[in-house]
Amino acid sequence: MHSYFLGATVLVLAAMTILFLIILYRCGYQRKLSHRALDMAESRFRMLDDMLLTLDVGIWSYDVGTRTIRNTSLAFHKITGYSHRDFSDGLSWETMIHPEDMALFRTLVDKLRQGEAVHTEYRILHAEGDVRWVQVKMIPTMNESGQIVRTDGIAIDITTRFRMEEALYDMAECKKMEQALKESMNRYRRLVELSPIAIAVCKERKLMYVNPAGLRILGAAGPDKILGTDPWDWVFDPYEEWARKRLTQLIRSRRVVPEELSIKRVDGERVDVVATALYDEESDAIEIFFEDITARKSAERALMESDRINRHILDIAPVAMFLHSDFSYIYANPAGLSLLGITDIAQLDGTSFQDVIPSDQLEFVASEVEHVYKSGTTSELAGNKLVRLDGMIIDIEAITTPIPYIGDNTALTIIRDVTEQKQAERERIAAERLVRESEDRYFRLQMSLDQFSSDLFGMVKISELNARIVQEIRKVLGTDRVSLIRINHHSLHIKIQGGSKELPQRVLHSIHKCGPEHIPLCKLFETCDGYFVKIGEMNGDSSIVCIAGEAPLLMIQAKKIWLETITRYASVLYDNFRVIEDLTRELEKLGSSQQIMPLWLLRLMLHLSENERKRLSQDLHDAALQEQIIWYRKLNQITSDLDLPEHLRPQLEEIEQGLLDVIYQIRITCNELRPPLLKEEGLERSLEALFEFTQLRTNYSIQFDCSNFVDDISDDHLIGLYRIVQELLANATKHSNATEVKLRLSTQSDEVNLSYEDNGVGIDPSQKPDQFNSMGIGGMKERVRSMNGKIQFDSSESGGLAVYISITAK
């Protein structure tokens, strides 16, 4: 509180001083005041200066034009240690600034030049050389051009306060260090107590401390029986006295190494330990560290016995085993010597296992063994060749495993002679190949027929069928000399529909001789220069496949049957195309006469439309949408990279957001083309999802009542009602300007009723239907008619559009 009062007092006094200086300056400049007023002002100024000196508040003014400090108070001289003459001689303010605070001072100068008052704290260098902390407030005076001409300031010496704060901070840091030291000692104590390594402290050959791990090794329930005893009392076969003194000297010189000892427990049992010691010069004590290795020593003895047994197993093993290091033999069991065709291990002197590997396999085998040496992992079982020392080459299977405890680059290779098995395998494979070729041939032909028949379902043009059948015959028969011709029954004019332009003359002669209209369908004919088979007739023309030259595969009966079968498939499709052409001509006649579309045709067109919507939705989802998602994820990885240049990040993030919008729009389009789970969820749930999504994009509310609806309608009626509601909502969005839409779906007897009302602009029922077909009403009428239903358009009570639809439930 006192600080705030002092600060307020200082600011008031400073303001008064500045005001007085300004008045005095004007008076001196104008030279119009009387000497008496000047004396009074000087008296007041001295009194004010004395008051500021008492409060250690210095006042000064800096003239920018002359770059000198003027009008300095007595307190200012006391704070800085410099006299009025020093400042008159050109002593600058920058000279007094502490070098570490010079950057801060330059920042303050920049603000003053912009006309901003500044208030801050920094250090100055007193004339006597010590560092003082001052609190400074500076106010600039600007001329009409906006340039600084003078700066008036107040400086308060806060060195005492700052040093008090530093002292308080040092006291707090000291307490923190004491607490940290205490916690560190507690952690060290817990570390020793909880250490799994036994620790004991010995001084003057007496045990002063043993941690719990040491008590467990010695079998002591507590430290009472341990403390105060000589450590050598617990050692089996202790050293002689001279050896003990020698060991003590080594410990004190820090040259002791871990050593294995046998100590006795309290109950007299023997325990093997490894021990070492450290000398603490500060306490003149020896810290002993020891660990129980009884289990390890037992394991080593067991391992030595195991090695003896394993050596015996190697000697009697029926498979060849070779121990090698750096590609040189160390040991070979009797089976290994027999495999190489020798009787004594001495015969391997000067050789390596690389000498028995064929040259074409040497690089692979060497790399595999090198990998085992370096990685320490077992190789895969692999088949190779081996050259016996007598020159015979045999088939083998080998596996190599590292033996790390013997030494670096040491491994054991186990080899099994599989020459007889390989020969039997080759004979079996040859027999199976003959059987499999026959089975594969029938399988490939069947797969070809299945694929071809599957492809036929997607064909809508004869040209697609012609290209596909030529392609399949070329692939299966392995020849490019396949042609598909179209020959007129009357003029015998030939037109090549696909395949090779080269036509066998004998084949054409046979076709002319028989007459194309008399050639039976799907029967293969052979001539001296090729083959031909008729696949269909249409509009007085016959389509015939011609194969020029010899086709060896057609000598196989299965290939002939396949060719005749695939032409039967094509023949059926030709008949379908003929029916479609007839149907198309009938539709063209119907369209030209402007008759009402038959009900069966209307349902067919709607069914085809829904299938096309479904196919288009699936294509968008599987192709375009997935492609966009992949690119979005790649772009997201790039924008997430911390090394990405910052000037590129905003642009890439904008592109990333654009991709998200495209993905969202494609999903919306897919849902509109094919409502998801319409049949599985039912009409009620699907419409609710549609309304929820529509209200996110429109400004009108939707009220939906389906309390009296029983969802027991056919699939065609299900999709029909859904499409009608979609069209009504689209009309409300585009044309009605409605704020409220009401829909009611109900079931009565064997009828389903759908009513729609909105409060939009509505329609004039007296208008002709053609005048508002753009609103989709014509399409809704046709959908209702396809479901044997009725539709009525009217005005709602609110003046908007009202639509009432009634259809049969089944």
C-alpha positions in Angstrom: 0.0 0.0 0.0 2.9 2.3 0.9 4.4 1.6 -2.5 1.3 2.5 -4.3 1.0 5.7 -2.3 4.6 6.6 -2.9 4.2 5.9 -6.6 1.1 8.2 -6.8 2.9 10.9 -4.9 5.8 10.7 -7.2 3.6 10.9 -10.3 1.7 13.9 -8.9 5.0 15.7 -8.0 6.5 14.8 -11.3 3.4 16.2 -13.1 3.6 19.3 -11.1 7.3 19.6 -11.9 6.8 19.1 -15.6 4.0 21.6 -15.6 6.2 24.1 -13.7 9.1 23.6 -16.1 6.9 24.2 -19.1 5.6 27.4 -17.5 9.1 28.4 -16.6 10.3 27.7 -20.1 7.6 29.8 -21.6 8.2 32.6 -19.2 12.0 32.6 -19.9 11.3 32.5 -23.6 8.9 35.3 -23.7 10.8 37.4 -21.1 7.5 39.1 -20.1 7.2 38.0 -16.5 8.4 40.1 -13.7 11.5 39.4 -11.6 9.3 38.9 -8.6 7.3 36.1 -10.2 10.5 34.6 -11.4 12.0 34.6 -7.9 8.9 33.0 -6.5 9.0 30.3 -9.2 12.6 29.6 -8.5 11.9 29.4 -4.7 9.1 26.9 -5.4 11.2 24.9 -7.7 14.0 24.6 -5.1 11.5 23.5 -2.5 10.1 21.0 -4.9 13.6 19.8 -5.8 14.4 19.3 -2.2 11.2 17.3 -1.7 12.1 15.0 -4.7 15.6 14.7 -3.3 14.1 13.4 -0.1 12.1 10.8 -2.0 15.0 9.8 -4.4 12.9 10.9 -7.4 15.1 12.5 -10.1 13.7 14.7 -12.9 15.4 15.5 -16.1 14.8 16.7 -19.6 16.5 15.7 -22.8 16.8 18.1 -25.8 16.8 16.1 -29.0 18.2 19.0 -31.1 21.3 19.6 -28.9 21.4 15.9 -27.8 22.1 17.1 -24.2 20.4 16.4 -20.8 19.1 19.6 -19.2 17.0 20.7 -16.2 18.3 17.9 -14.0 17.1 17.7 -10.3 19.3 17.2 -7.3 17.9 13.7 -6.9 18.8 12.9 -10.5 22.5 13.9 -9.7 22.4 11.7 -6.6 21.0 8.7 -8.5 23.5 8.9 -11.3 26.5 10.3 -9.4 27.1 12.8 -12.2 26.9 16.6 -11.7 25.2 19.3 -13.8 28.5 20.2 -15.4 29.0 16.5 -16.5 25.7 16.7 -18.4 26.5 20.2 -19.7 29.8 18.9 -21.1 27.8 16.4 -23.3 27.5 13.3 -21.1 24.8 11.2 -22.9 22.2 9.0 -21.3 23.4 6.0 -23.3 26.8 6.2 -21.4 25.0 5.4 -18.2 23.0 2.4 -19.5 24.2 -1.1 -18.4 25.5 -2.9 -21.6 23.1 -5.8 -21.0 20.1 -3.5 -21.0 21.2 -1.5 -24.1 18.8 -3.5 -26.4 15.9 -2.6 -24.1 16.9 1.1 -24.1 17.0 1.2 -27.9 13.5 -0.3 -28.0 12.3 2.5 -25.6 13.9 5.1 -27.8 12.0 3.8 -30.9 8.7 4.0 -29.0 9.5 7.6 -27.9 10.2 8.6 -31.5 6.7 7.3 -32.3 5.2 9.6 -29.7 4.6 6.8 -27.1 5.2 7.4 -23.4 7.3 4.5 -21.8 7.5 3.2 -18.3 10.0 0.5 -17.4 12.9 -0.7 -15.2 16.5 -1.2 -16.2 20.1 -0.9 -14.8 22.5 2.1 -15.0 26.2 2.5 -14.2 26.7 4.9 -11.3 29.6 7.4 -11.6 31.4 5.5 -8.9 31.2 2.3 -11.0 28.5 0.3 -9.1 25.2 -0.9 -10.8 22.0 0.8 -9.8 18.4 -0.3 -10.7 16.1 2.6 -11.7 12.4 2.9 -12.5 11.9 5.3 -15.4 9.0 7.0 -17.0 9.6 9.2 -20.1 7.1 11.4 -22.0 8.0 12.7 -25.5 7.1 16.1 -26.9 6.5 16.2 -30.6 6.5 19.2 -33.0 3.9 19.9 -35.7 5.7 17.6 -38.1 5.3 14.6 -35.7 9.0 14.6 -34.8 10.3 14.4 -31.3 11.9 17.6 -30.0 12.2 16.9 -26.2 11.8 14.1 -23.7 10.9 14.7 -20.1 11.5 11.9 -17.6 11.4 10.8 -14.0 13.9 8.3 -12.5 13.4 6.5 -9.1 16.2 4.5 -7.5 14.8 1.0 -6.7 18.2 -0.6 -6.1 17.4 -1.3 -2.4 14.1 -2.9 -3.2 15.6 -5.0 -6.0 18.4 -6.3 -3.7 15.8 -7.2 -1.0 13.9 -9.2 -3.6 17.1 -11.0 -4.7 17.8 -11.9 -1.0 14.3 -13.3 -0.6 14.7 -15.3 -3.8 18.0 -16.7 -2.6 16.4 -17.7 0.7 13.7 -19.5 -1.2 16.2 -21.3 -3.5 18.2 -22.4 -0.4 15.1 -24.0 1.1 14.4 -25.7 -2.2 18.0 -27.1 -2.3 17.7 -28.4 1.3 14.5 -30.1 0.4 15.9 -31.6 -2.8 19.0 -32.8 -0.8 16.7 -34.4 1.7 14.7 -36.1 -1.0 17.9 -37.3 -2.7 19.2 -38.9 0.5 15.8 -40.6 1.0 16.0 -41.9 -2.6 19.5 -43.1 -2.1 18.5 -44.9 1.2 15.5 -46.5 -0.6 17.8 -47.5 -3.5 20.2 -49.3 -1.2 17.4 -50.9 0.9 15.5 -52.1 -2.2 18.6 -53.1 -4.3 18.6 -56.7 -5.5 22.4 -56.6 -5.1 23.7 -57.3 -1.6 25.5 -54.3 -0.1 27.6 -54.2 3.1 29.7 -51.5 4.8 32.8 -52.5 6.6 35.0 -50.3 8.8 38.2 -51.5 10.6 37.3 -55.1 9.6 33.9 -54.9 11.3 30.5 -55.0 9.4 28.6 -51.8 10.1 25.7 -52.3 7.8 24.1 -55.0 5.6 21.1 -54.3 3.3 18.1 -56.7 3.1 19.5 -58.5 0.0 22.7 -59.3 1.9 20.8 -60.6 4.9 18.8 -62.9 2.5 22.0 -64.3 1.0 23.5 -64.9 4.5 20.2 -66.4 5.7 19.9 -64.0 8.6 16.5 -62.9 10.0 18.0 -59.6 11.1 21.3 -57.7 11.3 22.0 -58.6 15.0 24.0 -61.7 14.2 25.8 -60.0 11.3 26.9 -56.5 12.5 30.2 -56.3 14.3 31.6 -59.5 12.8 34.7 -59.7 10.6 33.7 -60.2 6.9 36.3 -62.9 6.6 34.5 -65.0 9.2 31.8 -65.7 6.6 34.2 -66.9 3.8 35.0 -70.6 3.1 38.8 -71.0 2.8 39.7 -67.4 3.8 42.9 -65.8 2.6 46.1 -65.7 4.6 46.7 -62.6 6.6 49.2 -61.2 4.1 46.8 -61.8 1.3 44.0 -60.0 3.2 46.3 -56.9 3.7 47.2 -57.0 0.0 43.5 -57.1 -1.0 42.8 -54.2 1.4 45.6 -52.1 -0.4 44.1 -52.9 -3.8 40.6 -51.8 -2.6 42.0 -48.5 -1.2 43.8 -47.9 -4.5 40.6 -48.7 -6.5 42.3 -51.6 -8.4 40.1 -54.5 -7.2 38.3 -56.6 -9.7 35.1 -58.8 -9.1 36.0 -62.2 -7.7 34.1 -65.4 -7.1 34.0 -66.6 -3.5 32.2 -69.3 -1.4 30.5 -67.9 1.8 28.6 -69.7 4.5 25.2 -68.8 5.6 24.0 -68.6 9.2 22.6 -72.1 8.9 26.0 -73.4 7.6 25.0 -73.9 4.0 27.5 -73.0 1.2 26.6 -70.1 -1.2 28.6 -69.1 -4.3 28.9 -65.3 -4.8 30.7 -62.8 -7.0 32.0 -59.9 -4.9 33.8 -56.6 -5.4 34.5 -53.6 -3.1 34.8 -49.8 -3.2 36.7 -47.6 -0.8 35.0 -44.4 0.6 37.8 -42.0 1.6 35.4 -39.6 3.3 34.2 -42.2 5.9 37.3 -44.5 5.7 34.9 -47.3 5.1 34.8 -50.1 2.5 31.6 -50.9 0.7 31.2 -54.5 -0.3 28.9 -55.6 -3.2 28.1 -59.3 -3.7 25.6 -61.3 -5.7 24.4 -64.9 -5.3 25.6 -66.9 -8.3 24.8 -70.4 -6.9 22.2 -71.0 -9.5 24.5 -69.9 -12.3 27.3 -72.1 -11.1 24.9 -75.1 -10.9 23.8 -74.2 -14.5 27.4 -74.1 -15.7 28.1 -77.5 -14.2 24.8 -78.8 -15.8 25.9 -77.2 -19.1 29.2 -79.0 -19.0 27.4 -82.3 -18.5 25.0 -81.3 -21.3 27.9 -80.7 -23.6 29.2 -84.1 -22.9 25.8 -85.7 -23.7 25.4 -83.5 -26.8 28.8 -84.6 -28.1 27.7 -88.2 -27.7 24.4 -87.4 -29.5 26.3 -85.8 -32.4 28.5 -88.9 -32.7 25.5 -91.3 -33.0 23.2 -88.9 -35.0 22.1 -90.4 -38.3 22.3 -87.0 -40.1 25.5 -85.2 -41.1 26.6 -82.4 -38.8 29.5 -80.0 -39.4 30.8 -77.5 -36.8 32.6 -74.6 -38.6 34.1 -71.2 -37.8 34.9 -68.6 -40.4 34.0 -71.2 -43.1 36.6 -73.7 -41.8 35.7 -77.1 -40.4 36.1 -77.7 -36.7 34.2 -80.9 -36.2 32.3 -83.4 -38.3 30.3 -86.3 -36.9 30.6 -89.8 -38.4 27.5 -89.3 -40.6 29.1 -86.1 -41.9 32.3 -87.9 -42.8 30.3 -90.6 -44.6 28.3 -88.0 -46.5 31.6 -86.5 -47.9 32.9 -89.9 -48.7 35.8 -89.9 -46.2 36.6 -91.9 -43.0 38.8 -89.5 -41.0 38.4 -85.9 -39.9 42.1 -85.4 -40.8 41.2 -85.6 -44.5 39.4 -82.3 -44.1 42.6 -80.4 -43.2 43.2 -77.5 -45.5 39.7 -77.5 -46.8 36.5 -75.5 -46.1 32.9 -76.3 -46.6 33.0 -74.0 -49.6 35.0 -76.6 -51.4 32.0 -79.0 -51.5 29.5 -76.4 -52.9 28.9 -76.2 -56.6 30.2 -72.9 -58.1 26.7 -71.8 -59.2 25.4 -72.0 -55.7 28.5 -70.9 -53.8 27.5 -67.2 -53.6 24.1 -67.9 -52.2 25.3 -70.4 -49.6 28.2 -68.1 -48.5 25.8 -65.2 -48.0 23.4 -67.4 -46.0 26.2 -68.6 -43.7 27.6 -65.1 -43.4 24.1 -63.9 -42.4 24.0 -66.6 -39.7 27.4 -65.6 -38.4 26.5 -61.9 -38.2 22.9 -61.9 -37.1 22.9 -64.9 -34.8 19.7 -66.3 -36.2 19.0 -69.8 -37.6 18.7 -70.0 -41.4 15.7 -71.5 -43.3 15.8 -75.1 -44.3 17.1 -75.0 -47.9 17.7 -77.5 -50.7 21.1 -77.4 -52.4 23.7 -79.6 -54.2 26.8 -81.0 -52.6 30.0 -82.2 -54.3 31.5 -85.2 -52.4 35.3 -85.4 -52.2 35.1 -88.3 -54.7 33.4 -86.0 -57.2 29.8 -87.3 -56.9 27.1 -84.6 -56.8 24.2 -85.3 -54.5 21.0 -83.5 -53.4 20.9 -82.3 -49.9 18.7 -80.3 -47.4 20.7 -78.1 -45.0 20.0 -75.8 -42.1 22.6 -73.7 -40.2 22.3 -72.4 -36.6 24.7 -70.2 -34.7 26.7 -71.5 -31.7 27.5 -68.2 -29.9 29.0 -69.7 -26.7 31.8 -71.3 -28.7 33.0 -68.1 -30.3 32.3 -65.5 -32.9 31.5 -66.6 -36.5 30.8 -70.2 -35.3 27.8 -72.2 -36.5 26.5 -75.8 -36.8 25.2 -77.0 -40.2 23.0 -80.1 -40.3 22.8 -81.8 -43.7 20.5 -84.6 -44.9 21.0 -86.6 -48.1 17.8 -86.4 -50.1 19.1 -87.7 -53.5 16.8 -90.7 -53.5 13.8 -88.6 -52.3 14.5 -86.0 -55.0 14.6 -88.7 -57.7 11.3 -90.2 -56.5 9.9 -86.7 -56.3 10.9 -85.9 -59.9 9.3 -89.1 -61.1 6.1 -88.3 -59.2 6.0 -84.8 -60.5 6.3 -86.0 -64.1 3.4 -88.3 -63.6 1.3 -85.7 -61.9 2.1 -83.2 -64.6 0.5 -85.4 -67.2 -2.6 -85.7 -65.1 -2.6 -82.0 -64.2 -2.2 -80.8 -67.8 -5.4 -82.6 -68.7 -7.2 -81.3 -65.6 -5.8 -77.8 -66.1 -6.9 -77.8 -69.7 -10.5 -78.5 -68.8 -10.3 -76.1 -65.9 -8.9 -73.2 -68.1 -11.5 -73.9 -70.7 -14.3 -73.9 -68.1 -12.9 -70.7 -66.6 -12.8 -69.2 -70.0 -16.5 -70.1 -70.6 -17.4 -68.8 -67.1 -15.6 -65.5 -67.7 -17.0 -65.1 -71.2 -20.6 -65.8 -70.1 -20.1 -63.3 -67.2 -18.8 -60.6 -69.6 -21.9 -61.1 -71.8 -24.2 -59.7 -69.1 -22.6 -56.2 -69.4 -22.7 -56.1 -73.2 -25.2 -53.8 -74.9 -23.7 -53.6 -78.4 -23.0 -56.2 -81.1 -19.6 -54.6 -81.7 -18.6 -55.4 -78.0 -19.6 -59.0 -78.5 -17.7 -59.3 -81.8 -14.5 -57.9 -80.2 -14.8 -60.1 -77.1 -15.3 -63.4 -78.9 -12.3 -62.7 -81.2 -10.2 -61.9 -78.2 -11.2 -65.0 -76.3 -10.6 -67.4 -79.2 -7.2 -65.9 -79.9 -6.2 -66.2 -76.3 -7.3 -69.9 -75.9 -6.1 -71.2 -79.2 -2.9 -69.2 -79.2 -3.2 -67.7 -82.7 -3.7 -64.2 -84.1 -5.2 -65.4 -87.4 -8.8 -65.3 -86.2 -11.4 -63.2 -88.1 -15.1 -62.5 -87.6 -17.0 -61.9 -90.9 -20.5 -60.8 -91.7 -21.9 -62.3 -95.0 -25.1 -61.4 -96.7 -27.4 -64.3 -97.6 -28.3 -62.9 -101.0 -25.4 -60.8 -102.3 -22.7 -62.9 -100.4 -21.0 -59.6 -99.6 -18.5 -60.0 -96.9 -17.7 -57.5 -94.2 -14.9 -58.1 -91.6 -16.4 -57.3 -88.1 -13.2 -58.0 -86.1 -9.8 -59.7 -85.9 -7.4 -60.5 -88.8 -7.9 -59.0 -92.2 -6.4 -62.1 -93.8 -9.2 -64.5 -94.8 -8.5 -68.2 -95.8 -9.8 -68.7 -99.4 -10.7 -72.3 -98.9 -12.8 -71.4 -96.0 -14.6 -68.7 -98.0 -15.2 -71.1 -100.8 -16.8 -73.6 -98.5 -19.0 -71.0 -97.0 -20.2 -69.9 -100.5 -20.7 -73.5 -101.6 -22.8 -74.4 -98.6 -24.7 -71.1 -98.5 -24.4 -69.0 -95.3 -28.1 -69.4 -94.5 -27.8 -73.2 -94.6 -24.8 -73.5 -92.4 -25.9 -74.9 -89.0 -25.2 -72.8 -85.9 -22.4 -73.5 -83.6 -20.9 -76.4 -85.5 -17.1 -76.4 -86.3 -16.1 -77.1 -89.9 -12.6 -77.9 -91.1 -11.0 -77.1 -94.5 -7.5 -77.6 -95.8 -6.5 -74.1 -94.9 -8.5 -73.4 -91.8 -11.7 -73.7 -89.8 -15.0 -71.8 -89.6 -18.1 -71.8 -87.3 -21.3 -69.9 -87.6 -22.3 -68.0 -84.4 -25.6 -66.2 -85.4 -28.0 -64.6 -87.9 -29.5 -61.1 -87.9 -31.3 -59.1 -90.6 -30.4 -61.5 -93.4 -26.7 -61.7 -92.5 -24.7 -64.5 -91.0 -21.8 -63.9 -88.5 -19.1 -66.5 -89.0 -15.7 -67.0 -87.1 -12.9 -68.0 -89.4 -9.5 -69.4 -88.2 -6.8 -69.4 -90.9 -4.0 -71.9 -91.1 -3.3 -74.8 -88.8 -4.5 -74.6 -85.2 -2.8 -77.5 -83.3 -4.9 -77.0 -80.2 -8.0 -77.7 -82.2 -6.7 -81.3 -82.6 -7.6 -81.7 -78.9 -11.2 -82.7 -78.6 -11.7 -80.5 -75.5 -10.7 -77.4 -77.5 -13.3 -78.2 -80.2 -16.0 -78.7 -77.6 -15.0 -75.4 -76.0 -15.1 -73.5 -79.3 -18.6 -74.8 -80.1 -19.8 -74.0 -76.6 -18.6 -70.4 -76.6 -20.2 -69.9 -80.0 -23.5 -71.1 -78.5 -23.2 -68.4 -75.9 -22.6 -65.8 -78.6 -25.5 -67.2 -80.6 -27.9 -66.7 -77.7 -26.8 -63.1 -77.3 -27.3 -62.5 -81.0 -30.9 -63.7 -80.6 -31.3 -61.3 -77.6 -29.9 -58.4 -79.7 -32.4 -59.2 -82.4 -35.2 -59.1 -79.8 -33.9 -55.8 -78.5 -33.9 -54.3 -81.9 -37.5 -55.4 -82.5 -38.4 -53.9 -79.1 -36.6 -50.7 -79.9 -38.5 -50.3 -83.1 -41.7 -50.8 -81.3 -40.7 -48.1 -78.7 -39.9 -45.7 -81.5 -43.3 -46.2 -83.1 -44.9 -45.7 -79.6 -42.9 -42.5 -79.1 -43.8 -41.1 -82.5 -47.5 -41.7 -81.9 -47.4 -39.9 -78.5 -49.4 -42.7 -76.9 -49.3 -43.3 -73.1 -46.5 -45.6 -72.2 -47.8 -49.1 -71.4 -47.6 -50.0 -67.8 -45.2 -52.9 -68.3 -42.8 -50.6 -70.2 -43.1 -47.9 -67.6 -42.2 -50.3 -64.8 -39.3 -51.6 -67.0 -38.0 -48.1 -67.6 -38.2 -47.2 -63.9 -36.5 -50.5 -63.0 -33.7 -49.9 -65.4 -33.3 -46.3 -64.1 -32.9 -47.6 -60.5 -30.4 -50.2 -61.7 -28.4 -47.5 -63.5 -28.6 -45.3 -60.3 -27.3 -48.2 -58.3 -24.5 -48.9 -60.7 -23.5 -45.3 -60.9 -23.5 -45.0 -57.1 -21.4 -48.0 -56.8 -18.9 -46.8 -59.4 -18.6 -43.4 -57.7 -18.1 -45.0 -54.3 -15.5 -47.6 -55.4 -13.6 -45.4 -57.9 -13.9 -41.7 -57.5 -14.5 -41.6 -53.8 -11.8 -44.0 -52.9 -9.3 -42.2 -55.2 -10.1 -38.8 -53.5 -9.7 -40.4 -50.0 -6.3 -41.8 -51.0 -5.1 -38.4 -52.3 -6.5 -36.7 -49.1 -4.5 -39.0 -46.9 -1.4 -38.5 -48.9 -1.9 -34.7 -48.7 -2.6 -34.9 -44.9 0.7 -36.7 -44.4 2.5 -33.9 -46.3 0.8 -31.1 -44.2 1.6 -33.0 -41.0 5.3 -33.0 -41.8 7.1 -30.6 -39.5 9.7 -30.0 -42.2 7.2 -28.6 -44.6 8.0 -25.0 -45.6 5.6 -22.6 -43.9 4.8 -20.6 -47.0 3.4 -23.8 -48.6 1.4 -25.0 -45.6 -1.7 -22.6 -46.1 -2.0 -23.5 -49.7 -1.8 -27.2 -49.1 -4.3 -26.9 -46.2 -6.7 -25.1 -48.5 -6.3 -27.9 -51.1 -6.8 -30.4 -48.3 -10.1 -28.7 -47.2 -11.2 -28.7 -50.9 -10.6 -32.4 -51.1 -12.7 -32.9 -48.0 -15.5 -30.9 -49.6 -15.3 -33.1 -52.8 -15.4 -36.3 -50.7 -18.4 -35.0 -48.8 -20.2 -34.0 -52.0 -19.5 -37.5 -53.6 -20.9 -39.2 -50.6 -24.1 -37.0 -50.8 -24.4 -37.9 -54.4 -24.0 -41.6 -53.7 -26.7 -41.5 -51.0 -29.1 -39.6 -53.3 -28.5 -42.1 -56.1 -29.0 -45.2 -54.0 -30.4 -44.7 -50.4 -28.2 -46.7 -48.1 -29.9 -49.7 -46.3 -33.4 -48.8 -47.7 -34.5 -52.4 -47.8 -32.7 -53.4 -44.5 -33.9 -50.4 -42.4 -37.3 -50.0 -43.9 -39.1 -47.0 -45.4 -39.8 -45.2 -42.0 -36.2 -45.2 -40.9 -34.9 -44.3 -44.3 -37.3 -41.3 -44.7 -36.3 -40.0 -41.2 -32.6 -40.1 -42.2 -33.5 -38.3 -45.5 -35.5 -35.6 -43.5 -32.6 -35.1 -41.0 -30.1 -34.7 -43.8 -32.4 -32.4 -45.9 -32.9 -30.0 -42.9 -29.2 -29.5 -42.6 -29.1 -28.0 -46.1 -32.5 -26.1 -46.2 -34.4 -23.4 -44.3 -37.7 -25.2 -43.7 -38.7 -27.6 -41.0 -40.2 -31.0 -41.6 -42.9 -32.7 -39.6 -43.3 -36.4 -40.3 -46.1 -38.6 -38.9 -46.0 -42.4 -39.6 -47.8 -43.6 -36.5 -50.4 -45.5 -38.6 -48.0 -46.9 -41.1 -47.3 -50.7 -41.4 -44.1 -51.4 -43.3 -45.3 -54.3 -45.4 -44.9 -53.3 -49.0 -43.0 -54.6 -52.0 -39.5 -53.5 -52.9 -40.7 -51.6 -56.0 -43.3 -49.7 -53.9 -40.6 -49.0 -51.3 -38.2 -47.4 -53.7 -41.1 -45.7 -55.5 -42.4 -43.9 -52.4 -38.9 -42.9 -51.4 -38.3 -41.3 -54.8 -41.6 -39.5 -54.6 -40.7 -38.0 -51.2 -37.3 -37.1 -52.6 -38.9 -35.2 -55.5 -41.4 -33.4 -53.1 -38.6 -32.2 -50.9 -36.6 -31.1 -54.0 -39.6 -29.1 -55.2 -40.0 -27.5 -51.7 -36.3 -26.5 -51.8 -36.3 -25.1 -55.4 -39.8 -23.6 -55.9 -42.1 -23.4 -52.9 -40.1 -20.9 -50.6 -41.8 -22.8 -47.8 -40.8 -22.6 -44.1 -42.8 -25.7 -43.0 -43.4 -29.1 -44.6 -45.8 -31.7 -43.3 -45.7 -35.4 -44.4 -48.0 -38.1 -43.3 -47.6 -41.8 -44.1 -50.3 -44.3 -43.2 -51.7 -47.7 -44.0 -55.4 -48.3 -44.5 -56.7 -51.8 -45.4 -54.6 -52.7 -48.4 -53.6 -49.2 -49.3 -50.7 -46.9 -48.4 -51.5 -43.2 -48.2 -48.9 -40.4 -48.5 -49.9 -36.8 -47.9 -47.7 -33.7 -48.4 -48.5 -30.1 -47.4 -46.3 -27.0 -47.3 -46.9 -23.3 -46.6 -45.1 -22.1 -49.7 -46.3 -20.3 -52.9 -48.3 -23.4 -54.0 -49.6 -24.0 -57.6 -52.8 -23.0 -59.5 -54.8 -26.3 -60.0 -56.5 -24.6 -63.0 -53.2 -24.5 -64.9 -52.4 -27.3 -67.4 -50.0 -29.9 -66.0 -47.5 -29.1 -68.8 -47.0 -25.7 -67.2 -45.5 -27.1 -64.0 -43.8 -30.2 -65.3 -40.6 -28.5 -64.4 -41.4 -29.0 -60.8 -41.2 -32.8 -61.3 -44.9 -33.4 -61.0 -44.9 -35.4 -64.3 -42.3 -37.8 -63.0 -44.3 -38.3 -59.7 -47.5 -39.0 -61.7 -45.7 -41.7 -63.7 -44.2 -43.3 -60.6 -47.7 -43.4 -59.0 -49.2 -44.9 -62.2 -46.5 -47.6 -62.2 -47.7 -48.6 -58.7 -51.4 -48.7 -59.7 -52.0 -45.6 -57.5 -53.7 -42.2 -57.6 -52.2 -38.8 -57.1 -54.0 -35.5 -56.5 -52.6 -31.9 -56.4 -54.3 -29.2 -54.4 -53.7 -26.1 -52.3 -53.0 -26.6 -48.6 -54.9 -24.6 -45.8 -51.9 -22.3 -45.6 -52.0 -21.6 -49.3 -49.1 -23.8 -50.3 -48.9 -27.1 -52.2 -50.8 -30.2 -51.1 -50.3 -33.6 -52.7 -52.3 -36.7 -51.8 -51.1 -40.1 -53.0 -52.7 -43.5 -52.6 -51.2 -46.8 -53.8 -51.8 -50.5 -53.3 -49.8 -52.1 -50.5 -48.5 -54.9 -52.7 
